[in-house]
Amino acid sequence: MHEFSIACEIFEQVLATAKAHGATEVKSITLQMGRLSHTNPEQVEFCFKAIAEDSIAENSDFLVEMLAPSLECKCGYEGTINEKKIRESDALKSELLAYVAAIECPICGGQARIVGGRELIIKSIEIETEEDQTTDSNNK
Ligand SMILES: [Zn+2]
């Protein structure tokens, strides 16, 4: 299962980062997930909780921020896809977007490249150390 291997990777990274900072407990994990990454955040969380059992990340909050797909066009336009517009158009359903490389630019109408939306990033983890301090660790 796709989500299970993702959860394994997240778990290993979180634990490595937490240990490097002398953590006694992982309080929360914040992920950024592109909408085109074809990943179900609930399933990742479910797998993560199963893997994290009996570890210092056992009781951590698992937060997921969804990222909208972003575009880049020859005309200079850079921005996110208008998701409201996607929902209104059958041809632009976000499931289908994962398979297309280009989409109409909202400014010039030309072919804009999809440059983001497939990312999966551990944005931050919050840990507790022996000194009872809370540390934010960026692991970009
Ligand atoms: Zn354009």
Backbone and ligand atoms as CSV (ligand in chain L), in Angstrom:
chain,resi,resn,atom,element,x,y,z
A,1,MET,N,N,0.849,-1.208,0.000
A,1,MET,CA,C,0.000,0.000,0.000
A,1,MET,C,C,0.879,1.250,0.000
A,2,HIS,N,N,0.572,2.118,-0.921
A,2,HIS,CA,C,1.258,3.397,-1.108
A,2,HIS,C,C,1.346,4.190,0.210
A,3,GLU,N,N,0.223,4.328,0.885
A,3,GLU,CA,C,0.173,5.129,2.105
A,3,GLU,C,C,1.022,4.534,3.219
A,4,PHE,N,N,1.114,3.205,3.242
A,4,PHE,CA,C,1.885,2.562,4.298
A,4,PHE,C,C,3.372,2.882,4.173
A,5,SER,N,N,3.904,2.831,2.950
A,5,SER,CA,C,5.329,3.128,2.783
A,5,SER,C,C,5.608,4.607,3.056
A,6,ILE,N,N,4.659,5.467,2.715
A,6,ILE,CA,C,4.815,6.889,3.032
A,6,ILE,C,C,4.856,7.087,4.548
A,7,ALA,N,N,3.933,6.424,5.234
A,7,ALA,CA,C,3.877,6.541,6.692
A,7,ALA,C,C,5.168,6.034,7.331
A,8,CYS,N,N,5.735,4.955,6.772
A,8,CYS,CA,C,7.015,4.418,7.275
A,8,CYS,C,C,8.120,5.458,7.146
A,9,GLU,N,N,8.175,6.072,5.984
A,9,GLU,CA,C,9.209,7.069,5.739
A,9,GLU,C,C,9.059,8.265,6.680
A,10,ILE,N,N,7.830,8.715,6.845
A,10,ILE,CA,C,7.568,9.836,7.750
A,10,ILE,C,C,7.997,9.470,9.161
A,11,PHE,N,N,7.625,8.258,9.564
A,11,PHE,CA,C,7.943,7.811,10.912
A,11,PHE,C,C,9.459,7.810,11.143
A,12,GLU,N,N,10.193,7.268,10.180
A,12,GLU,CA,C,11.649,7.217,10.330
A,12,GLU,C,C,12.259,8.612,10.410
A,13,GLN,N,N,11.783,9.502,9.557
A,13,GLN,CA,C,12.314,10.873,9.565
A,13,GLN,C,C,11.974,11.590,10.866
A,14,VAL,N,N,10.733,11.420,11.303
A,14,VAL,CA,C,10.293,12.077,12.541
A,14,VAL,C,C,11.111,11.575,13.720
A,15,LEU,N,N,11.295,10.254,13.781
A,15,LEU,CA,C,12.028,9.688,14.901
A,15,LEU,C,C,13.494,10.113,14.893
A,16,ALA,N,N,14.093,10.145,13.705
A,16,ALA,CA,C,15.491,10.554,13.595
A,16,ALA,C,C,15.656,12.005,14.052
A,17,THR,N,N,14.749,12.863,13.599
A,17,THR,CA,C,14.802,14.274,13.985
A,17,THR,C,C,14.567,14.428,15.484
A,18,ALA,N,N,13.587,13.712,15.995
A,18,ALA,CA,C,13.255,13.803,17.414
A,18,ALA,C,C,14.439,13.356,18.280
A,19,LYS,N,N,15.071,12.256,17.880
A,19,LYS,CA,C,16.207,11.742,18.651
A,19,LYS,C,C,17.386,12.709,18.608
A,20,ALA,N,N,17.597,13.300,17.422
A,20,ALA,CA,C,18.693,14.261,17.263
A,20,ALA,C,C,18.517,15.453,18.196
A,21,HIS,N,N,17.276,15.740,18.565
A,21,HIS,CA,C,17.002,16.865,19.448
A,21,HIS,C,C,16.759,16.423,20.894
A,22,GLY,N,N,17.039,15.175,21.190
A,22,GLY,CA,C,16.875,14.676,22.549
A,22,GLY,C,C,15.437,14.632,23.013
A,23,ALA,N,N,14.554,14.286,22.124
A,23,ALA,CA,C,13.136,14.290,22.465
A,23,ALA,C,C,12.760,13.100,23.330
A,24,THR,N,N,11.853,13.333,24.237
A,24,THR,CA,C,11.293,12.234,25.007
A,24,THR,C,C,9.891,11.893,24.501
A,25,GLU,N,N,9.325,12.861,23.781
A,25,GLU,CA,C,8.002,12.632,23.224
A,25,GLU,C,C,7.815,13.507,21.994
A,26,VAL,N,N,7.152,12.953,20.988
A,26,VAL,CA,C,6.783,13.760,19.824
A,26,VAL,C,C,5.342,14.208,20.040
A,27,LYS,N,N,5.151,15.533,20.083
A,27,LYS,CA,C,3.820,16.047,20.413
A,27,LYS,C,C,2.944,16.211,19.180
A,28,SER,N,N,3.552,16.708,18.105
A,28,SER,CA,C,2.750,16.830,16.889
A,28,SER,C,C,3.633,16.809,15.653
A,29,ILE,N,N,3.038,16.399,14.570
A,29,ILE,CA,C,3.712,16.333,13.283
A,29,ILE,C,C,2.821,17.059,12.285
A,30,THR,N,N,3.411,17.983,11.535
A,30,THR,CA,C,2.632,18.681,10.517
A,30,THR,C,C,3.195,18.350,9.141
A,31,LEU,N,N,2.326,17.811,8.308
A,31,LEU,CA,C,2.719,17.446,6.945
A,31,LEU,C,C,2.098,18.412,5.949
A,32,GLN,N,N,2.792,18.610,4.859
A,32,GLN,CA,C,2.187,19.318,3.735
A,32,GLN,C,C,2.058,18.327,2.597
A,33,MET,N,N,0.852,18.232,2.092
A,33,MET,CA,C,0.576,17.229,1.069
A,33,MET,C,C,-0.066,17.902,-0.139
A,34,GLY,N,N,0.537,17.711,-1.287
A,34,GLY,CA,C,-0.047,18.261,-2.503
A,34,GLY,C,C,-1.309,17.508,-2.888
A,35,ARG,N,N,-2.267,18.229,-3.424
A,35,ARG,CA,C,-3.515,17.575,-3.791
A,35,ARG,C,C,-3.351,16.570,-4.930
A,36,LEU,N,N,-2.261,16.680,-5.649
A,36,LEU,CA,C,-2.054,15.763,-6.770
A,36,LEU,C,C,-1.146,14.595,-6.396
A,37,SER,N,N,-0.821,14.479,-5.112
A,37,SER,CA,C,0.118,13.438,-4.703
A,37,SER,C,C,-0.537,12.062,-4.655
A,38,HIS,N,N,-1.840,12.015,-4.885
A,38,HIS,CA,C,-2.555,10.733,-4.907
A,38,HIS,C,C,-2.408,9.992,-3.604
A,39,THR,N,N,-2.465,10.736,-2.531
A,39,THR,CA,C,-2.280,10.139,-1.223
A,39,THR,C,C,-3.465,10.499,-0.349
A,40,ASN,N,N,-3.966,9.527,0.334
A,40,ASN,CA,C,-5.087,9.745,1.222
A,40,ASN,C,C,-4.565,10.064,2.625
A,41,PRO,N,N,-4.762,11.320,3.087
A,41,PRO,CA,C,-4.177,11.714,4.375
A,41,PRO,C,C,-4.699,10.886,5.547
A,42,GLU,N,N,-5.966,10.474,5.487
A,42,GLU,CA,C,-6.512,9.671,6.593
A,42,GLU,C,C,-5.812,8.308,6.654
A,43,GLN,N,N,-5.527,7.760,5.470
A,43,GLN,CA,C,-4.850,6.459,5.459
A,43,GLN,C,C,-3.412,6.577,5.938
A,44,VAL,N,N,-2.753,7.681,5.567
A,44,VAL,CA,C,-1.382,7.881,6.037
A,44,VAL,C,C,-1.387,7.987,7.557
A,45,GLU,N,N,-2.339,8.740,8.079
A,45,GLU,CA,C,-2.417,8.900,9.531
A,45,GLU,C,C,-2.681,7.557,10.212
A,46,PHE,N,N,-3.598,6.808,9.631
A,46,PHE,CA,C,-3.938,5.500,10.192
A,46,PHE,C,C,-2.701,4.597,10.237
A,47,CYS,N,N,-1.956,4.556,9.133
A,47,CYS,CA,C,-0.742,3.729,9.066
A,47,CYS,C,C,0.305,4.251,10.041
A,48,PHE,N,N,0.434,5.580,10.090
A,48,PHE,CA,C,1.427,6.169,10.982
A,48,PHE,C,C,1.148,5.774,12.432
A,49,LYS,N,N,-0.114,5.875,12.831
A,49,LYS,CA,C,-0.476,5.541,14.214
A,49,LYS,C,C,-0.146,4.084,14.523
A,50,ALA,N,N,-0.346,3.220,13.540
A,50,ALA,CA,C,-0.056,1.798,13.737
A,50,ALA,C,C,1.448,1.584,13.896
A,51,ILE,N,N,2.223,2.261,13.055
A,51,ILE,CA,C,3.684,2.109,13.098
A,51,ILE,C,C,4.248,2.719,14.382
A,52,ALA,N,N,3.659,3.848,14.799
A,52,ALA,CA,C,4.207,4.621,15.915
A,52,ALA,C,C,3.858,4.032,17.282
A,53,GLU,N,N,3.051,3.001,17.287
A,53,GLU,CA,C,2.661,2.380,18.549
A,53,GLU,C,C,3.906,1.990,19.355
A,54,ASP,N,N,3.874,2.275,20.640
A,54,ASP,CA,C,4.993,1.974,21.551
A,54,ASP,C,C,6.260,2.770,21.266
A,55,SER,N,N,6.166,3.824,20.469
A,55,SER,CA,C,7.319,4.696,20.254
A,55,SER,C,C,7.034,6.051,20.912
A,56,ILE,N,N,8.029,6.939,20.858
A,56,ILE,CA,C,7.821,8.258,21.472
A,56,ILE,C,C,6.844,9.108,20.667
A,57,ALA,N,N,6.478,8.627,19.473
A,57,ALA,CA,C,5.525,9.378,18.645
A,57,ALA,C,C,4.109,8.817,18.776
A,58,GLU,N,N,3.949,7.909,19.719
A,58,GLU,CA,C,2.678,7.186,19.856
A,58,GLU,C,C,1.468,8.113,19.990
A,59,ASN,N,N,1.613,9.154,20.819
A,59,ASN,CA,C,0.455,10.019,21.089
A,59,ASN,C,C,0.508,11.357,20.360
A,60,SER,N,N,1.288,11.416,19.314
A,60,SER,CA,C,1.443,12.700,18.626
A,60,SER,C,C,0.197,13.058,17.817
A,61,ASP,N,N,-0.024,14.354,17.694
A,61,ASP,CA,C,-1.084,14.832,16.798
A,61,ASP,C,C,-0.550,14.777,15.376
A,62,PHE,N,N,-1.377,14.328,14.484
A,62,PHE,CA,C,-0.957,14.175,13.093
A,62,PHE,C,C,-1.763,15.169,12.258
A,63,LEU,N,N,-1.083,16.237,11.826
A,63,LEU,CA,C,-1.779,17.301,11.111
A,63,LEU,C,C,-1.349,17.312,9.650
A,64,VAL,N,N,-2.310,17.495,8.781
A,64,VAL,CA,C,-1.994,17.528,7.352
A,64,VAL,C,C,-2.543,18.814,6.741
A,65,GLU,N,N,-1.650,19.550,6.081
A,65,GLU,CA,C,-2.082,20.730,5.322
A,65,GLU,C,C,-2.080,20.346,3.852
A,66,MET,N,N,-3.209,20.542,3.202
A,66,MET,CA,C,-3.267,20.215,1.789
A,66,MET,C,C,-2.800,21.420,0.968
A,67,LEU,N,N,-1.961,21.161,-0.025
A,67,LEU,CA,C,-1.457,22.229,-0.881
A,67,LEU,C,C,-2.158,22.174,-2.231
A,68,ALA,N,N,-2.601,23.322,-2.685
A,68,ALA,CA,C,-3.247,23.396,-3.991
A,68,ALA,C,C,-2.191,23.257,-5.085
A,69,PRO,N,N,-2.560,22.671,-6.215
A,69,PRO,CA,C,-1.615,22.583,-7.331
A,69,PRO,C,C,-1.211,23.980,-7.806
A,70,SER,N,N,0.051,24.150,-8.174
A,70,SER,CA,C,0.488,25.467,-8.638
A,70,SER,C,C,0.917,25.419,-10.106
A,71,LEU,N,N,0.807,26.554,-10.727
A,71,LEU,CA,C,1.046,26.694,-12.166
A,71,LEU,C,C,2.165,27.677,-12.449
A,72,GLU,N,N,2.774,27.491,-13.587
A,72,GLU,CA,C,3.766,28.418,-14.087
A,72,GLU,C,C,3.530,28.556,-15.588
A,73,CYS,N,N,3.525,29.798,-16.078
A,73,CYS,CA,C,3.244,30.002,-17.506
A,73,CYS,C,C,4.330,30.859,-18.144
A,74,LYS,N,N,4.475,30.689,-19.449
A,74,LYS,CA,C,5.457,31.474,-20.210
A,74,LYS,C,C,5.206,32.972,-20.083
A,75,CYS,N,N,3.944,33.361,-19.896
A,75,CYS,CA,C,3.614,34.779,-19.800
A,75,CYS,C,C,4.073,35.372,-18.468
A,76,GLY,N,N,4.546,34.529,-17.576
A,76,GLY,CA,C,5.023,35.032,-16.298
A,76,GLY,C,C,4.081,34.723,-15.151
A,77,TYR,N,N,2.926,34.167,-15.473
A,77,TYR,CA,C,1.969,33.859,-14.410
A,77,TYR,C,C,2.486,32.723,-13.527
A,78,GLU,N,N,2.447,32.968,-12.225
A,78,GLU,CA,C,2.766,31.920,-11.265
A,78,GLU,C,C,1.702,31.951,-10.200
A,79,GLY,N,N,1.111,30.837,-9.930
A,79,GLY,CA,C,0.097,30.840,-8.892
A,79,GLY,C,C,-0.549,29.489,-8.765
A,80,THR,N,N,-1.509,29.421,-7.891
A,80,THR,CA,C,-2.184,28.153,-7.694
A,80,THR,C,C,-3.369,28.052,-8.651
A,81,ILE,N,N,-3.747,26.839,-8.924
A,81,ILE,CA,C,-4.920,26.596,-9.755
A,81,ILE,C,C,-6.156,27.070,-8.993
A,82,ASN,N,N,-7.048,27.676,-9.702
A,82,ASN,CA,C,-8.306,28.089,-9.100
A,82,ASN,C,C,-9.146,26.844,-8.834
A,83,GLU,N,N,-9.126,26.404,-7.575
A,83,GLU,CA,C,-9.764,25.127,-7.279
A,83,GLU,C,C,-11.281,25.197,-7.366
A,84,LYS,N,N,-11.815,26.390,-7.171
A,84,LYS,CA,C,-13.250,26.558,-7.306
A,84,LYS,C,C,-13.639,26.277,-8.751
A,85,LYS,N,N,-12.823,26.777,-9.648
A,85,LYS,CA,C,-13.061,26.585,-11.068
A,85,LYS,C,C,-12.949,25.096,-11.439
A,86,ILE,N,N,-11.992,24.412,-10.788
A,86,ILE,CA,C,-11.818,22.979,-11.064
A,86,ILE,C,C,-13.081,22.211,-10.694
A,87,ARG,N,N,-13.626,22.563,-9.543
A,87,ARG,CA,C,-14.813,21.843,-9.093
A,87,ARG,C,C,-16.002,22.082,-10.016
A,88,GLU,N,N,-16.025,23.244,-10.654
A,88,GLU,CA,C,-17.148,23.567,-11.537
A,88,GLU,C,C,-17.005,22.912,-12.907
A,89,SER,N,N,-15.828,22.461,-13.217
A,89,SER,CA,C,-15.609,21.920,-14.550
A,89,SER,C,C,-15.265,20.442,-14.487
A,90,ASP,N,N,-16.046,19.635,-15.183
A,90,ASP,CA,C,-15.792,18.187,-15.200
A,90,ASP,C,C,-14.441,17.862,-15.811
A,91,ALA,N,N,-14.058,18.655,-16.808
A,91,ALA,CA,C,-12.824,18.374,-17.533
A,91,ALA,C,C,-11.598,18.635,-16.663
A,92,LEU,N,N,-11.811,19.393,-15.590
A,92,LEU,CA,C,-10.662,19.784,-14.775
A,92,LEU,C,C,-10.693,19.171,-13.382
A,93,LYS,N,N,-11.387,18.080,-13.252
A,93,LYS,CA,C,-11.427,17.415,-11.951
A,93,LYS,C,C,-10.012,17.140,-11.464
A,94,SER,N,N,-9.802,17.361,-10.182
A,94,SER,CA,C,-8.421,17.289,-9.698
A,94,SER,C,C,-7.824,15.891,-9.824
A,95,GLU,N,N,-8.675,14.843,-9.855
A,95,GLU,CA,C,-8.122,13.491,-10.036
A,95,GLU,C,C,-7.480,13.384,-11.416
A,96,LEU,N,N,-8.111,14.057,-12.368
A,96,LEU,CA,C,-7.577,14.003,-13.731
A,96,LEU,C,C,-6.333,14.866,-13.863
A,97,LEU,N,N,-6.293,15.931,-13.098
A,97,LEU,CA,C,-5.154,16.844,-13.161
A,97,LEU,C,C,-3.835,16.148,-12.878
A,98,ALA,N,N,-3.908,15.093,-12.073
A,98,ALA,CA,C,-2.678,14.387,-11.731
A,98,ALA,C,C,-2.023,13.780,-12.961
A,99,TYR,N,N,-2.788,13.620,-14.028
A,99,TYR,CA,C,-2.252,12.947,-15.204
A,99,TYR,C,C,-1.891,13.908,-16.328
A,100,VAL,N,N,-2.238,15.171,-16.177
A,100,VAL,CA,C,-1.932,16.117,-17.246
A,100,VAL,C,C,-0.732,16.963,-16.847
A,101,ALA,N,N,0.012,17.385,-17.829
A,101,ALA,CA,C,1.216,18.159,-17.559
A,101,ALA,C,C,0.966,19.644,-17.744
A,102,ALA,N,N,-0.058,19.981,-18.498
A,102,ALA,CA,C,-0.289,21.389,-18.801
A,102,ALA,C,C,-1.765,21.718,-18.650
A,103,ILE,N,N,-2.027,22.971,-18.380
A,103,ILE,CA,C,-3.397,23.418,-18.195
A,103,ILE,C,C,-3.485,24.864,-18.665
A,104,GLU,N,N,-4.692,25.268,-19.032
A,104,GLU,CA,C,-4.860,26.615,-19.562
A,104,GLU,C,C,-4.513,27.683,-18.528
A,105,CYS,N,N,-3.684,28.645,-18.939
A,105,CYS,CA,C,-3.293,29.735,-18.051
A,105,CYS,C,C,-4.468,30.682,-17.847
A,106,PRO,N,N,-4.740,31.069,-16.596
A,106,PRO,CA,C,-5.886,31.958,-16.343
A,106,PRO,C,C,-5.645,33.379,-16.855
A,107,ILE,N,N,-4.409,33.738,-17.168
A,107,ILE,CA,C,-4.113,35.095,-17.613
A,107,ILE,C,C,-4.095,35.193,-19.140
A,108,CYS,N,N,-3.263,34.354,-19.788
A,108,CYS,CA,C,-3.108,34.496,-21.235
A,108,CYS,C,C,-3.820,33.404,-22.025
A,109,GLY,N,N,-4.299,32.374,-21.340
A,109,GLY,CA,C,-4.997,31.309,-22.051
A,109,GLY,C,C,-4.070,30.305,-22.712
A,110,GLY,N,N,-2.762,30.514,-22.550
A,110,GLY,CA,C,-1.785,29.577,-23.107
A,110,GLY,C,C,-1.646,28.340,-22.236
A,111,GLN,N,N,-0.696,27.487,-22.593
A,111,GLN,CA,C,-0.480,26.265,-21.826
A,111,GLN,C,C,0.449,26.537,-20.651
A,112,ALA,N,N,-0.105,26.431,-19.451
A,112,ALA,CA,C,0.716,26.628,-18.256
A,112,ALA,C,C,1.135,25.266,-17.724
A,113,ARG,N,N,2.349,25.192,-17.197
A,113,ARG,CA,C,2.847,23.941,-16.634
A,113,ARG,C,C,2.385,23.787,-15.192
A,114,ILE,N,N,2.051,22.565,-14.831
A,114,ILE,CA,C,1.757,22.287,-13.424
A,114,ILE,C,C,3.084,21.999,-12.738
A,115,VAL,N,N,3.463,22.848,-11.801
A,115,VAL,CA,C,4.787,22.712,-11.186
A,115,VAL,C,C,4.725,22.231,-9.740
A,116,GLY,N,N,3.563,22.254,-9.165
A,116,GLY,CA,C,3.467,21.800,-7.784
A,116,GLY,C,C,2.166,21.071,-7.564
A,117,GLY,N,N,2.068,20.414,-6.430
A,117,GLY,CA,C,0.838,19.733,-6.109
A,117,GLY,C,C,1.053,18.252,-5.831
A,118,ARG,N,N,2.289,17.789,-6.057
A,118,ARG,CA,C,2.581,16.378,-5.801
A,118,ARG,C,C,3.505,16.218,-4.593
A,119,GLU,N,N,3.789,17.333,-3.913
A,119,GLU,CA,C,4.769,17.270,-2.846
A,119,GLU,C,C,4.232,16.609,-1.581
A,120,LEU,N,N,5.152,16.076,-0.826
A,120,LEU,CA,C,4.818,15.521,0.468
A,120,LEU,C,C,5.974,15.869,1.394
A,121,ILE,N,N,5.736,16.817,2.276
A,121,ILE,CA,C,6.810,17.406,3.062
A,121,ILE,C,C,6.451,17.332,4.543
A,122,ILE,N,N,7.445,16.978,5.355
A,122,ILE,CA,C,7.247,17.129,6.797
A,122,ILE,C,C,7.554,18.587,7.104
A,123,LYS,N,N,6.515,19.360,7.367
A,123,LYS,CA,C,6.700,20.794,7.570
A,123,LYS,C,C,7.361,21.059,8.916
A,124,SER,N,N,6.858,20.465,9.946
A,124,SER,CA,C,7.464,20.653,11.265
A,124,SER,C,C,7.047,19.539,12.204
A,125,ILE,N,N,7.870,19.341,13.209
A,125,ILE,CA,C,7.452,18.443,14.283
A,125,ILE,C,C,7.657,19.172,15.609
A,126,GLU,N,N,6.797,18.865,16.527
A,126,GLU,CA,C,6.881,19.490,17.844
A,126,GLU,C,C,7.238,18.390,18.829
A,127,ILE,N,N,8.289,18.627,19.599
A,127,ILE,CA,C,8.741,17.572,20.500
A,127,ILE,C,C,8.838,18.079,21.932
A,128,GLU,N,N,8.898,17.134,22.838
A,128,GLU,CA,C,9.134,17.466,24.228
A,128,GLU,C,C,10.469,16.830,24.612
A,129,THR,N,N,11.317,17.612,25.273
A,129,THR,CA,C,12.612,17.077,25.684
A,129,THR,C,C,12.615,16.877,27.190
A,130,GLU,N,N,13.703,16.340,27.686
A,130,GLU,CA,C,13.782,16.073,29.125
A,130,GLU,C,C,13.643,17.343,29.960
A,131,GLU,N,N,14.121,18.451,29.411
A,131,GLU,CA,C,14.021,19.719,30.147
A,131,GLU,C,C,12.616,20.299,30.048
A,132,ASP,N,N,11.732,19.532,29.414
A,132,ASP,CA,C,10.339,19.935,29.274
A,132,ASP,C,C,10.176,21.187,28.418
A,133,GLN,N,N,11.051,21.334,27.469
A,133,GLN,CA,C,10.933,22.467,26.554
A,133,GLN,C,C,10.308,21.979,25.264
A,134,THR,N,N,9.592,22.854,24.658
A,134,THR,CA,C,9.006,22.516,23.372
A,134,THR,C,C,9.849,23.148,22.273
A,135,THR,N,N,10.280,22.330,21.368
A,135,THR,CA,C,11.138,22.801,20.300
A,135,THR,C,C,10.447,22.586,18.962
A,136,ASP,N,N,10.483,23.588,18.150
A,136,ASP,CA,C,10.000,23.426,16.785
A,136,ASP,C,C,11.171,23.105,15.893
A,137,SER,N,N,11.051,22.065,15.167
A,137,SER,CA,C,12.160,21.668,14.302
A,137,SER,C,C,11.681,21.632,12.866
A,138,ASN,N,N,12.303,22.437,12.044
A,138,ASN,CA,C,11.962,22.417,10.620
A,138,ASN,C,C,12.800,21.374,9.918
A,139,ASN,N,N,12.143,20.564,9.167
A,139,ASN,CA,C,12.845,19.470,8.495
A,139,ASN,C,C,12.490,19.487,7.019
A,140,LYS,N,N,12.858,20.587,6.410
A,140,LYS,CA,C,12.462,20.766,4.989
A,140,LYS,C,C,13.426,20.078,4.071
L,1,ZN,ZN,ZN,-0.016,32.686,-19.297
